[in-house]
């Protein structure tokens, strides 16, 4: 974190908790290795932590690293004059090796200015004492994270899909926004699952969203697979049963074949001692939490067992096309077999 672009004081405020959390994780990631991050980062609750503890936290020098990161939640809200002055002195006395991230929940509101209605922030507006102190300082970055409104959500989904390494058709983005509203956390999860479903071969379509995303935005084929592969057997079986009530079994089959093909490739890489980042770069799996989840699931099975399940799925697929056997029933039977 020794780049000149990184400011020593960063203020993150707004009501989009998901985006704020991702920004904090990004800042933590810049510290270096997990060991360096653990040694040189600290998160404090500004509502309960004393001024002395805050002062000690931000003035401590880093251990075996060039930077120390302190995350302070909810500090810059209501504060009497004496505490404001003490807090400002702490900020002024920070060593250049400290990065202080102030996180504050904030909401936009409308106010009337003469004959015009203007939008501003409830807390960190132009009259707030901290904003006035920060104004004009070169080592400060103030970033606002408002939840997108209904008109902005389609564009947010399109942008998030690109950030995750894929692409949505515009009508698919609109369809997903109808399911998830402006909940960016759920939207991001669903985008990841849909991109995994199309496997980078094409943009996500509206039909994909209709087929794979439920009204609740969570009970879809990939959520069911996660439950199944993580040992949550009863939950997985119940989800699969509900899913088959209103989703073509071919869609569920496609998701299962895709996931087990991924698991085989990940298990192969793990057994060979390869870096999973190679699979991410090849777009076989996505990075971050998705890579962690799929690798954790792969470790639950041997490569032989994964291949056995994969061939069983292919057999079921062939049977559904060449006989009167009900694919949905076969999938429920397979779910029971996998729980044994």
N, C-alpha and C positions, 0 to 999 in steps of 0.2 A: 504493500500500500504506500510505497514511497513515490508514486507518480505525482507530478505537480497538479494533475487534474483532480486529485482527491483532496477535498476540503477537510480542514481539521474539525469544523463544526458542521454537522448535517442535520437539518430539521425536516423530519418526515411527518406530514400531517394530512388528515383526511379521513373518509369513512370507508375507503376501499382497503380493508384489513389484509386481504390476500396480496394485493400489489405491494403494500407496505412491508409485509412479511417477506416477500420475495426480494425486495430491495435490501432488507437487513441481511438476508442469507447471502446475497451477492457481496455485501461489505465484509461479512465474515469469511467468505471464500477467498477474498483478496489477501488475507493474512498469511496464507501459505498452507503448509501441511496441517492435517488434523491436530497434531501435537502442538504446533505453534499457535493454532487457533484456540485450543483449550487453554494454553498458558497465558495468552495475551488478549483474551476477551472476557468481558464481564457484563452481565445484564442486571440492571437494578430497577426496582419499582420506585419511581420518584415520589409516589404518594406516601410511602412508608419509610423510605431511606432518609437518614438524617443528612443535614448539610455537611457535617464533618465526614461522613462516610463517602459522600459524593466527591468532596474535595480530595480525599485520600485516593479514591478510585481513579480520578482523571489526572492526578499528578504523579502516580506511580510509573516508573520507567518500565519499558517492555523487557521481558526475559528472553534472551537469545533471539531477538528479532528486532526489526527496525521500527515497528509500529505496535501500538496498543489500542484496542477498540473497546470503548465503553458505550453500552446501549442503555439509555435512560428512558423509561416509559412514564408518560403522564406527568412530567415534571413542570412543564411550562404553562400549566393552567392557572388557576387562581392562586395568588401568592401575595402576602402583604409586602409593604415597601421595604422593610428591613430584610426579609428573606430574598427579595428581588436583588437588592444591592449586594448581599452576600453571595448569591449565586453568580452574579455578573463578575465579581472579583475572582471567583473560582474559574470562570471561563477565561478571564484575562490572564490568569496565572498558569494556564495549561501549557505543558511543554509541547514542542512541535511534533513529538513522537506519538501524541495521543490523538486519536480520532474519536470524537464524541458524537454519537447519533441520538438525537432527541426525537422520540416517537410520541405523537399526540393525536388522540382521536378528535376529529373536527368535522363539522358539517357545513354545507353551503346553505345560505338563506337569502331571501330576497329582502331588499330594503328600498324605501322610496327616497329618491334624491330630487327634490323639487317636483317636477312632473314626470320624471323617469323612474322606472323600477330597475335596480341594479342588483347583481348577485355578488355576495361577499361571504367570507368565512365567519362562522360564529366566534371562534376563539382567536386564531392567528390572522386578524385583520390589521389594517394599517395603524390602528390606535393601540395595539397590544404592546406592552412594555418591552417584550423580547424582540419583536419585529423592529421597534424603533432603535434598540441597541445594535441589532444585527445589520441595520441598513448601512450600506457603503463599505462594509468590511470584506476584504478580498479572500479571507480564508473560510468563508461561510457559503453553504448551499442550502436553500430552502426549496423543498420539493413537495408539491401538493398532489394528493392521490384521491380525487373524488370518484365515487362510484359513477360509472356511466349511466345516463338516463336511457329510457327505452329507445329514443331515436339514435343514440350513439352505440348501442350494444352490437348491432350488426357489424359495424366497422371495427369494434373491439375484438370480436370473434375472428374476423378476417386477419387482423394484425397478429393476434395470439397464435393462430394456426401457422402463420409464417414463422413466428418466433420459435415454434416447436418443430419446425422443419418440414411443414406440409402446406397444404392449400385447401381452402373451402370454396365451393361455388357460392356466389352471393345468395341464392335462394336457400342454400343449406345453412348459411350463417343466420339468415332470417328465421328459418324454422327452429334452429337451436335456441335462438333468443326467446322464442315463444315458450319454450319449455323451461328455461332456466331464469328468465327475467334478467335482472342485473346482478345476480350472484356470481361474481367473477371467479370465486373459488370452484364452485360446481362447474361453471362453464369451462374452466381450464382443464378439469378432470375429464369432462365429456369430450372435449376437443382431442385430448391425448388418446382416448380410447378409439375415437372415430378415425384418427390418423393411423393408429395401429391396425385398424380393421382394413383400410384400403392399402396399407403396406407401402405407401409412397408411390404406388403405381399410377394414381390418378387423383384428382381433387375429390374431396368428400362431397357427395351429392345430397340433395334434399331427401331422396329415398333412403339413403344410408341413415340419416338422422331419424326419419320416421320409424325405420325398422329397428334401430338399436338403442334409442333413447326413450326412456319411459316418461310418463307425466311427472313423476317425482324427480326425474333427472338423475337417478342413481341405480335403479333396478334394471340393468340391461345385461346383455350376454357377457360382457367382460367383468362386470361386478360379480355375476354368478360364477364365472371361472376363477376369479380371485378367491372367492369363498371356498370353492371346491379344492383349489390347489393349496390353500393355506390350512386345510383341515377343519374348516367350519362346515362340516358335512350336512347337518340338518338345515342350516341356513341355505346352503347351496341347492339342496334338493327342493326346498320350498320355492326358492327364486326361480329355478328351472321350470317347475310346474306352472308358476304364474306366467313366466315368460312364454311358454308354449301355448298358453291360452289365447294370446293375441299377436304372436310373432311366428312367421313361417319357420318350421323346424330347419329348413335349409339355411336360413340366416344364422341360427344358433350353431348348426354344424360347421358353417364356414368360419365362425369365430373360434370354435374349438380346434379345428384343423390348423388354423393360423397360429393359435397360441402354442399348441404342442410342437409345431414345426419350429417356432421360436425357441421353445424350451430345449429341443434337441440341439440346436445350434449353440445355445448358451452353455448347455451341459458339456458339449464337445470342447468348447473354448475353456471352460473351467478345468476339465480333466487334462487339457494340454498345457495349462498354466498361461494361456493367452490373456492379453488385456482386453476386457470387454469393450473398451473404447473403440476398438477396431470394428466391433459389431455395430456400435453407434454410428461410426463414420460411414459404414456400409448401409445404414438405415434398416438393418435387420431388427434392431430394437432402438427405442428412444432413450435419451440420456436421463440423468437425474433420478428422481424417485422411481420412475418406471423401470429403469435399468436395475435398480436395487431390488424392486419387487419381483421382476422376472427372474433375476439370478437367485434370489432367495427361494422362489418356487422350484427352480431347476435343481437346487441342492437337495430337495426332498425326494428326488427320484434318481435311480441309476440310469445310465444311458440306455441300457437294455430295456428297462421298464418303459421309458419314454417312447422308444421305437415300437414296442409292443402295443402301447395305447394308440400311437399314431396309425399303425397298420389296422388296428381294430376300427378306428374311425373311418378309414378308407373303405373297409369292408362294409360298414353300415351304409356308407354313401352309395356304394355299388348296389347293395340290396334294395335301397329305396328307389333306385332307378330301374331295376330289373325284376322286381317282385311287388307283391301287394303288402309287404311288411311296412308297418307304420314307423316312419323315422322318428317321430316324437316319442313314441313308446320306447324304441330302442335307445334313444338318448337318455331317457330316465333310468332305464335298466343299467346302462353304462355308468351313470352317476352313482348308482348303488354299488356297482362293482369296484369303482375307484375308491370308495370309502372303506373298503375292507382291508 
